[in-house]
Protein backbone atom coordinates (compact mmCIF):
# COMPACT_ATOMS: atom_id res chain seq x y z
CA UNK A 1 0.00 0.00 0.00
CA UNK A 2 1.15 3.54 -0.76
CA UNK A 3 1.13 6.46 1.66
CA UNK A 4 -2.42 7.31 0.54
CA UNK A 5 -3.67 3.76 1.16
CA UNK A 6 -3.83 2.95 -2.57
CA UNK A 7 -2.48 -0.37 -3.91
CA UNK A 8 1.08 -0.07 -5.14
CA UNK A 9 3.70 -2.11 -6.98
CA UNK A 10 7.15 -2.36 -5.44
CA UNK A 11 10.08 -3.83 -7.36
CA UNK A 12 13.66 -4.18 -6.10
CA UNK A 13 16.66 -4.48 -8.44
CA UNK A 14 20.19 -5.46 -7.48
CA UNK A 15 23.28 -4.33 -9.31
CA UNK A 16 26.75 -2.90 -9.03
CA UNK A 17 28.10 0.56 -8.43
CA UNK A 18 31.34 2.42 -8.84
CA UNK A 19 32.26 5.42 -6.71
CA UNK A 20 34.31 8.31 -8.02
CA UNK A 21 34.65 12.07 -8.12
CA UNK A 22 32.73 14.23 -10.55
CA UNK A 23 32.04 17.89 -11.13
CA UNK A 24 28.48 18.55 -10.05
CA UNK A 25 27.79 21.54 -12.29
CA UNK A 26 29.18 19.81 -15.39
CA UNK A 27 25.85 18.14 -16.13
CA UNK A 28 25.22 20.77 -18.78
CA UNK A 29 28.53 19.76 -20.42
CA UNK A 30 27.55 16.52 -22.10
CA UNK A 31 27.70 14.90 -25.51
CA UNK A 32 24.65 13.15 -26.94
CA UNK A 33 24.64 10.34 -29.53
CA UNK A 34 23.28 12.68 -32.20
CA UNK A 35 26.36 14.91 -31.72
CA UNK A 36 28.37 12.25 -33.59
CA UNK A 37 26.00 11.94 -36.56
CA UNK A 38 28.04 14.23 -38.84
CA UNK A 39 31.11 16.47 -38.78
CA UNK A 40 28.89 19.56 -38.60
CA UNK A 41 26.88 18.14 -35.67
CA UNK A 42 30.14 17.34 -33.88
CA UNK A 43 31.50 20.85 -34.42
CA UNK A 44 28.25 22.35 -33.11
CA UNK A 45 28.54 20.10 -30.04
CA UNK A 46 32.11 21.24 -29.43
CA UNK A 47 30.96 24.86 -29.61
CA UNK A 48 28.18 24.10 -27.13
CA UNK A 49 30.67 22.41 -24.80
CA UNK A 50 33.08 25.33 -25.04
CA UNK A 51 30.34 27.84 -24.14
CA UNK A 52 29.22 25.66 -21.21
CA UNK A 53 32.74 25.39 -19.83
CA UNK A 54 33.21 29.17 -20.10
CA UNK A 55 29.93 29.81 -18.26
CA UNK A 56 30.93 27.33 -15.56
CA UNK A 57 34.30 29.03 -15.06
CA UNK A 58 32.64 32.48 -14.88
CA UNK A 59 30.31 31.25 -12.15
CA UNK A 60 33.12 30.22 -9.80
CA UNK A 61 34.43 27.02 -11.34
CA UNK A 62 33.43 23.42 -11.00
CA UNK A 63 32.06 22.02 -7.72
CA UNK A 64 33.52 18.60 -6.94
CA UNK A 65 31.41 15.84 -5.37
CA UNK A 66 31.49 12.09 -4.94
CA UNK A 67 29.04 10.11 -7.06
CA UNK A 68 28.12 6.48 -7.48
CA UNK A 69 27.53 5.20 -10.98
CA UNK A 70 24.81 2.62 -10.38
CA UNK A 71 24.07 -0.07 -12.98
CA UNK A 72 21.35 -2.69 -12.87
CA UNK A 73 19.28 -4.72 -15.32
CA UNK A 74 15.53 -3.98 -15.58
CA UNK A 75 12.73 -6.52 -16.03
CA UNK A 76 13.05 -6.39 -19.83
CA UNK A 77 16.77 -7.12 -19.76
CA UNK A 78 17.89 -3.54 -20.46
CA UNK A 79 20.95 -2.19 -18.67
CA UNK A 80 20.05 0.93 -16.68
CA UNK A 81 22.65 3.38 -15.40
CA UNK A 82 21.99 6.23 -12.98
CA UNK A 83 24.14 8.55 -10.87
CA UNK A 84 23.71 9.04 -7.12
CA UNK A 85 25.29 12.09 -5.47
CA UNK A 86 27.11 10.99 -2.28
CA UNK A 87 28.18 14.46 -1.14
CA UNK A 88 31.46 16.33 -0.83
CA UNK A 89 33.16 14.06 1.74
CA UNK A 90 34.72 10.68 1.06
CA UNK A 91 32.07 7.92 1.28
CA UNK A 92 32.62 5.36 4.07
CA UNK A 93 33.31 2.36 1.80
CA UNK A 94 36.50 0.29 1.70
CA UNK A 95 36.49 0.08 -2.10
CA UNK A 96 35.25 2.08 -5.07
CA UNK A 97 33.26 -1.00 -6.18
CA UNK A 98 29.98 -1.44 -4.28
CA UNK A 99 26.80 -3.49 -4.47
CA UNK A 100 23.51 -1.61 -4.89
CA UNK A 101 19.84 -2.20 -4.34
CA UNK A 102 17.34 0.00 -6.18
CA UNK A 103 13.68 0.06 -5.13
CA UNK A 104 10.97 1.30 -7.49
CA UNK A 105 7.55 2.02 -6.05
CA UNK A 106 4.62 2.66 -8.42
CA UNK A 107 1.40 4.15 -7.05
CA UNK A 108 -1.33 6.66 -7.84
FIPATOR-910021 format. One record per atom (N, C-alpha, C): atom name; x, y, z. Coordinates in nm, 3 decimals, padded with zeros to 5 digits. Last residue first. Layout:
<rs>
atom=CA&east=X&north=Y&up=Z
...
</rs>
This chain:
<rs>
atom=N&east=-00.056&north=00.550&up=-00.735
atom=CA&east=-00.133&north=00.666&up=-00.784
atom=C&east=-00.119&north=00.781&up=-00.688
atom=N&east=00.271&north=00.396&up=-00.768
atom=CA&east=00.140&north=00.415&up=-00.705
atom=C&east=00.073&north=00.536&up=-00.763
atom=N&east=00.559&north=00.207&up=-00.749
atom=CA&east=00.462&north=00.266&up=-00.842
atom=C&east=00.327&north=00.275&up=-00.771
atom=N&east=00.889&north=00.213&up=-00.660
atom=CA&east=00.755&north=00.202&up=-00.605
atom=C&east=00.660&north=00.275&up=-00.700
atom=N&east=01.191&north=00.050&up=-00.671
atom=CA&east=01.097&north=00.130&up=-00.749
atom=C&east=00.959&north=00.105&up=-00.694
atom=N&east=01.509&north=00.037&up=-00.533
atom=CA&east=01.368&north=00.006&up=-00.513
atom=C&east=01.283&north=00.104&up=-00.592
atom=N&east=01.820&north=-00.109&up=-00.574
atom=CA&east=01.734&north=00.000&up=-00.618
atom=C&east=01.589&north=-00.044&up=-00.601
atom=N&east=02.122&north=-00.171&up=-00.431
atom=CA&east=01.984&north=-00.220&up=-00.434
atom=C&east=01.896&north=-00.099&up=-00.466
atom=N&east=02.463&north=-00.255&up=-00.505
atom=CA&east=02.351&north=-00.161&up=-00.489
atom=C&east=02.219&north=-00.235&up=-00.491
atom=N&east=02.804&north=-00.283&up=-00.406
atom=CA&east=02.680&north=-00.349&up=-00.447
atom=C&east=02.566&north=-00.251&up=-00.421
atom=N&east=03.100&north=-00.117&up=-00.530
atom=CA&east=02.998&north=-00.144&up=-00.428
atom=C&east=02.882&north=-00.222&up=-00.490
atom=N&east=03.427&north=-00.009&up=-00.563
atom=CA&east=03.326&north=-00.100&up=-00.618
atom=C&east=03.229&north=-00.137&up=-00.506
atom=N&east=03.608&north=00.128&up=-00.418
atom=CA&east=03.525&north=00.208&up=-00.507
atom=C&east=03.421&north=00.123&up=-00.578
atom=N&east=03.611&north=00.022&up=-00.070
atom=CA&east=03.649&north=00.008&up=-00.210
atom=C&east=03.563&north=00.101&up=-00.295
atom=N&east=03.510&north=00.072&up=00.177
atom=CA&east=03.650&north=00.029&up=00.170
atom=C&east=03.701&north=00.019&up=00.028
atom=N&east=03.320&north=00.370&up=00.236
atom=CA&east=03.331&north=00.236&up=00.180
atom=C&east=03.478&north=00.200&up=00.166
atom=N&east=03.202&north=00.631&up=00.313
atom=CA&east=03.262&north=00.536&up=00.407
atom=C&east=03.266&north=00.391&up=00.356
atom=N&east=03.306&north=00.890&up=00.079
atom=CA&east=03.207&north=00.792&up=00.128
atom=C&east=03.274&north=00.685&up=00.214
atom=N&east=03.443&north=01.203&up=00.154
atom=CA&east=03.472&north=01.068&up=00.106
atom=C&east=03.370&north=00.970&up=00.163
atom=N&east=03.216&north=01.479&up=00.096
atom=CA&east=03.316&north=01.406&up=00.174
atom=C&east=03.330&north=01.263&up=00.122
atom=N&east=03.011&north=01.580&up=-00.063
atom=CA&east=03.146&north=01.633&up=-00.083
atom=C&east=03.254&north=01.557&up=-00.007
atom=N&east=02.773&north=01.332&up=-00.193
atom=CA&east=02.818&north=01.446&up=-00.114
atom=C&east=02.964&north=01.480&up=-00.136
atom=N&east=02.677&north=01.144&up=-00.363
atom=CA&east=02.711&north=01.099&up=-00.228
atom=C&east=02.764&north=01.211&up=-00.140
atom=N&east=02.438&north=01.114&up=-00.611
atom=CA&east=02.529&north=01.209&up=-00.547
atom=C&east=02.551&north=01.165&up=-00.402
atom=N&east=02.419&north=00.867&up=-00.845
atom=CA&east=02.371&north=00.904&up=-00.712
atom=C&east=02.477&north=00.993&up=-00.648
atom=N&east=02.313&north=00.798&up=-01.175
atom=CA&east=02.414&north=00.855&up=-01.087
atom=C&east=02.348&north=00.894&up=-00.955
atom=N&east=02.237&north=00.497&up=-01.360
atom=CA&east=02.199&north=00.623&up=-01.298
atom=C&east=02.315&north=00.671&up=-01.211
atom=N&east=02.157&north=00.273&up=-01.614
atom=CA&east=02.265&north=00.338&up=-01.540
atom=C&east=02.214&north=00.472&up=-01.488
atom=N&east=02.041&north=-00.042&up=-01.712
atom=CA&east=02.005&north=00.093&up=-01.668
atom=C&east=02.121&north=00.148&up=-01.587
atom=N&east=02.003&north=-00.272&up=-01.967
atom=CA&east=02.095&north=-00.219&up=-01.867
atom=C&east=02.057&north=-00.074&up=-01.839
atom=N&east=01.712&north=-00.474&up=-02.008
atom=CA&east=01.789&north=-00.354&up=-02.046
atom=C&east=01.881&north=-00.312&up=-01.932
atom=N&east=01.541&north=-00.677&up=-01.939
atom=CA&east=01.677&north=-00.712&up=-01.976
atom=C&east=01.763&north=-00.595&up=-02.020
atom=N&east=01.304&north=-00.604&up=-01.841
atom=CA&east=01.305&north=-00.639&up=-01.983
atom=C&east=01.446&north=-00.673&up=-02.032
atom=N&east=01.351&north=-00.531&up=-01.577
atom=CA&east=01.273&north=-00.652&up=-01.603
atom=C&east=01.269&north=-00.694&up=-01.749
atom=N&east=01.697&north=-00.407&up=-01.584
atom=CA&east=01.553&north=-00.398&up=-01.558
atom=C&east=01.482&north=-00.528&up=-01.595
atom=N&east=02.004&north=-00.425&up=-01.417
atom=CA&east=01.928&north=-00.472&up=-01.532
atom=C&east=01.779&north=-00.470&up=-01.497
atom=N&east=02.214&north=-00.149&up=-01.314
atom=CA&east=02.135&north=-00.269&up=-01.287
atom=C&east=02.058&north=-00.305&up=-01.414
atom=N&east=02.455&north=00.067&up=-01.181
atom=CA&east=02.407&north=-00.007&up=-01.298
atom=C&east=02.330&north=-00.130&up=-01.252
atom=N&east=02.558&north=00.381&up=-01.074
atom=CA&east=02.481&north=00.262&up=-01.038
atom=C&east=02.428&north=00.196&up=-01.165
atom=N&east=02.814&north=00.562&up=-00.972
atom=CA&east=02.753&north=00.520&up=-01.098
atom=C&east=02.689&north=00.385&up=-01.068
atom=N&east=02.812&north=00.792&up=-00.721
atom=CA&east=02.812&north=00.648&up=-00.748
atom=C&east=02.744&north=00.627&up=-00.882
atom=N&east=03.025&north=01.071&up=-00.648
atom=CA&east=02.904&north=01.011&up=-00.706
atom=C&east=02.924&north=00.861&up=-00.718
atom=N&east=03.136&north=01.353&up=-00.472
atom=CA&east=03.149&north=01.209&up=-00.494
atom=C&east=03.017&north=01.157&up=-00.548
atom=N&east=03.220&north=01.667&up=-00.626
atom=CA&east=03.141&north=01.584&up=-00.537
atom=C&east=03.171&north=01.438&up=-00.565
atom=N&east=03.322&north=02.002&up=-00.695
atom=CA&east=03.352&north=01.860&up=-00.694
atom=C&east=03.269&north=01.787&up=-00.590
atom=N&east=03.226&north=02.248&up=-00.910
atom=CA&east=03.206&north=02.202&up=-00.772
atom=C&east=03.224&north=02.051&up=-00.771
atom=N&east=03.416&north=02.465&up=-01.125
atom=CA&east=03.343&north=02.342&up=-01.100
atom=C&east=03.336&north=02.307&up=-00.951
atom=N&east=03.373&north=02.828&up=-01.110
atom=CA&east=03.443&north=02.702&up=-01.134
atom=C&east=03.361&north=02.581&up=-01.097
atom=N&east=03.237&north=03.067&up=-01.097
atom=CA&east=03.312&north=03.022&up=-00.980
atom=C&east=03.382&north=02.889&up=-00.997
atom=N&east=03.115&north=03.135&up=-01.334
atom=CA&east=03.031&north=03.125&up=-01.215
atom=C&east=03.104&north=03.066&up=-01.095
atom=N&east=03.306&north=03.113&up=-01.530
atom=CA&east=03.264&north=03.248&up=-01.488
atom=C&east=03.185&north=03.244&up=-01.359
atom=N&east=03.313&north=02.837&up=-01.563
atom=CA&east=03.430&north=02.903&up=-01.506
atom=C&east=03.395&north=03.045&up=-01.458
atom=N&east=03.063&north=02.797&up=-01.683
atom=CA&east=03.093&north=02.733&up=-01.556
atom=C&east=03.210&north=02.803&up=-01.487
atom=N&east=03.093&north=02.936&up=-01.922
atom=CA&east=02.993&north=02.981&up=-01.826
atom=C&east=03.022&north=02.924&up=-01.687
atom=N&east=03.296&north=02.776&up=-02.041
atom=CA&east=03.321&north=02.917&up=-02.010
atom=C&east=03.222&north=02.969&up=-01.907
atom=N&east=03.157&north=02.534&up=-02.070
atom=CA&east=03.274&north=02.539&up=-01.983
atom=C&east=03.306&north=02.684&up=-01.945
atom=N&east=02.960&north=02.615&up=-02.254
atom=CA&east=02.922&north=02.566&up=-02.121
atom=C&east=03.038&north=02.572&up=-02.024
atom=N&east=03.115&north=02.680&up=-02.479
atom=CA&east=03.034&north=02.784&up=-02.414
atom=C&east=02.995&north=02.743&up=-02.273
atom=N&east=03.219&north=02.422&up=-02.532
atom=CA&east=03.308&north=02.533&up=-02.504
atom=C&east=03.233&north=02.645&up=-02.430
atom=N&east=02.985&north=02.279&up=-02.595
atom=CA&east=03.067&north=02.241&up=-02.480
atom=C&east=03.158&north=02.356&up=-02.436
atom=N&east=02.907&north=02.412&up=-02.828
atom=CA&east=02.818&north=02.410&up=-02.713
atom=C&east=02.896&north=02.377&up=-02.585
atom=N&east=03.124&north=02.346&up=-02.991
atom=CA&east=03.096&north=02.486&up=-02.961
atom=C&east=03.007&north=02.498&up=-02.838
atom=N&east=03.090&north=02.068&up=-03.004
atom=CA&east=03.211&north=02.124&up=-02.943
atom=C&east=03.192&north=02.271&up=-02.907
atom=N&east=02.846&north=02.061&up=-03.141
atom=CA&east=02.854&north=02.010&up=-03.004
atom=C&east=02.978&north=02.064&up=-02.933
atom=N&east=02.924&north=02.159&up=-03.389
atom=CA&east=02.825&north=02.235&up=-03.311
atom=C&east=02.828&north=02.190&up=-03.165
atom=N&east=03.095&north=01.951&up=-03.462
atom=CA&east=03.150&north=02.085&up=-03.442
atom=C&east=03.053&north=02.172&up=-03.362
atom=N&east=02.906&north=01.744&up=-03.486
atom=CA&east=03.014&north=01.734&up=-03.388
atom=C&east=03.075&north=01.871&up=-03.359
atom=N&east=02.752&north=01.835&up=-03.698
atom=CA&east=02.688&north=01.814&up=-03.567
atom=C&east=02.794&north=01.807&up=-03.457
atom=N&east=02.950&north=01.828&up=-03.898
atom=CA&east=02.889&north=01.956&up=-03.860
atom=C&east=02.824&north=01.945&up=-03.722
atom=N&east=03.007&north=01.552&up=-03.920
atom=CA&east=03.111&north=01.647&up=-03.878
atom=C&east=03.055&north=01.782&up=-03.833
atom=N&east=02.736&north=01.364&up=-03.769
atom=CA&east=02.804&north=01.423&up=-03.884
atom=C&east=02.913&north=01.516&up=-03.834
atom=N&east=02.666&north=01.236&up=-03.532
atom=CA&east=02.600&north=01.194&up=-03.656
atom=C&east=02.665&north=01.252&up=-03.781
atom=N&east=02.739&north=01.297&up=-03.278
atom=CA&east=02.837&north=01.225&up=-03.359
atom=C&east=02.782&north=01.185&up=-03.496
atom=N&east=02.523&north=01.401&up=-03.150
atom=CA&east=02.636&north=01.491&up=-03.172
atom=C&east=02.743&north=01.427&up=-03.261
atom=N&east=02.350&north=01.196&up=-03.095
atom=CA&east=02.328&north=01.268&up=-03.220
atom=C&east=02.440&north=01.368&up=-03.251
atom=N&east=02.435&north=01.117&up=-02.835
atom=CA&east=02.464&north=01.034&up=-02.953
atom=C&east=02.448&north=01.108&up=-03.085
atom=N&east=02.578&north=01.405&up=-02.667
atom=CA&east=02.465&north=01.315&up=-02.694
atom=C&east=02.499&north=01.232&up=-02.817
atom=N&east=02.789&north=01.525&up=-02.410
atom=CA&east=02.770&north=01.490&up=-02.551
atom=C&east=02.656&north=01.390&up=-02.562
atom=N&east=02.771&north=01.793&up=-02.175
atom=CA&east=02.755&north=01.652&up=-02.210
atom=C&east=02.738&north=01.636&up=-02.361
atom=N&east=02.746&north=02.002&up=-01.947
atom=CA&east=02.853&north=01.976&up=-02.042
atom=C&east=02.849&north=01.828&up=-02.076
atom=N&east=02.559&north=02.010&up=-01.754
atom=CA&east=02.522&north=02.077&up=-01.878
atom=C&east=02.628&north=02.056&up=-01.986
atom=N&east=02.694&north=01.888&up=-01.549
atom=CA&east=02.585&north=01.814&up=-01.613
atom=C&east=02.545&north=01.877&up=-01.745
atom=N&east=02.878&north=02.013&up=-01.402
atom=CA&east=02.918&north=01.981&up=-01.539
atom=C&east=02.810&north=01.902&up=-01.611
atom=N&east=02.840&north=02.061&up=-01.135
atom=CA&east=02.779&north=02.154&up=-01.229
atom=C&east=02.827&north=02.131&up=-01.372
atom=N&east=02.993&north=01.850&up=-01.015
atom=CA&east=02.848&north=01.855&up=-01.005
atom=C&east=02.784&north=01.946&up=-01.109
atom=N&east=03.238&north=01.649&up=-01.128
atom=CA&east=03.204&north=01.789&up=-01.113
atom=C&east=03.053&north=01.801&up=-01.121
atom=N&east=03.327&north=01.360&up=-00.935
atom=CA&east=03.273&north=01.423&up=-01.055
atom=C&east=03.249&north=01.570&up=-01.024
atom=N&east=03.487&north=01.063&up=-00.821
atom=CA&east=03.465&north=01.207&up=-00.812
atom=C&east=03.410&north=01.258&up=-00.944
atom=N&east=03.323&north=00.745&up=-00.754
atom=CA&east=03.431&north=00.831&up=-00.802
atom=C&east=03.396&north=00.977&up=-00.782
atom=N&east=03.220&north=00.411&up=-00.733
atom=CA&east=03.226&north=00.542&up=-00.671
atom=C&east=03.345&north=00.619&up=-00.725
atom=N&east=02.995&north=00.199&up=-00.885
atom=CA&east=03.134&north=00.242&up=-00.884
atom=C&east=03.136&north=00.385&up=-00.833
atom=N&east=02.782&north=-00.086&up=-00.838
atom=CA&east=02.810&north=00.056&up=-00.843
atom=C&east=02.959&north=00.081&up=-00.840
atom=N&east=02.542&north=-00.330&up=-00.947
atom=CA&east=02.675&north=-00.290&up=-00.903
atom=C&east=02.691&north=-00.139&up=-00.916
atom=N&east=02.226&north=-00.457&up=-00.831
atom=CA&east=02.328&north=-00.433&up=-00.931
atom=C&east=02.460&north=-00.396&up=-00.868
atom=N&east=01.885&north=-00.542&up=-00.804
atom=CA&east=02.019&north=-00.546&up=-00.748
atom=C&east=02.119&north=-00.529&up=-00.861
atom=N&east=01.563&north=-00.403&up=-00.750
atom=CA&east=01.666&north=-00.448&up=-00.844
atom=C&east=01.800&north=-00.446&up=-00.772
atom=N&east=01.229&north=-00.443&up=-00.654
atom=CA&east=01.366&north=-00.418&up=-00.610
atom=C&east=01.463&north=-00.481&up=-00.710
atom=N&east=00.914&north=-00.294&up=-00.668
atom=CA&east=01.008&north=-00.383&up=-00.736
atom=C&east=01.148&north=-00.345&up=-00.690
atom=N&east=00.579&north=-00.262&up=-00.589
atom=CA&east=00.715&north=-00.236&up=-00.544
atom=C&east=00.806&north=-00.340&up=-00.608
atom=N&east=00.280&north=-00.107&up=-00.650
atom=CA&east=00.370&north=-00.211&up=-00.698
atom=C&east=00.510&north=-00.172&up=-00.655
atom=N&east=-00.013&north=-00.049&up=-00.446
atom=CA&east=00.108&north=-00.007&up=-00.514
atom=C&east=00.186&north=-00.130&up=-00.561
atom=N&east=-00.336&north=00.075&up=-00.356
atom=CA&east=-00.248&north=-00.037&up=-00.391
atom=C&east=-00.127&north=00.014&up=-00.469
atom=N&east=-00.353&north=00.354&up=-00.127
atom=CA&east=-00.383&north=00.295&up=-00.257
atom=C&east=-00.290&north=00.176&up=-00.282
atom=N&east=-00.283&north=00.492&up=00.097
atom=CA&east=-00.367&north=00.376&up=00.116
atom=C&east=-00.405&north=00.308&up=-00.014
atom=N&east=-00.101&north=00.690&up=00.058
atom=CA&east=-00.242&north=00.731&up=00.054
atom=C&east=-00.337&north=00.612&up=00.074
atom=N&east=00.140&north=00.557&up=00.054
atom=CA&east=00.113&north=00.646&up=00.166
atom=C&east=-00.035&north=00.685&up=00.173
atom=N&east=00.042&north=00.228&up=-00.072
atom=CA&east=00.115&north=00.354&up=-00.076
atom=C&east=00.080&north=00.438&up=00.046
atom=N&east=00.084&north=-00.119&up=00.000
atom=CA&east=00.000&north=00.000&up=00.000
atom=C&east=00.088&north=00.125&up=00.000
</rs>
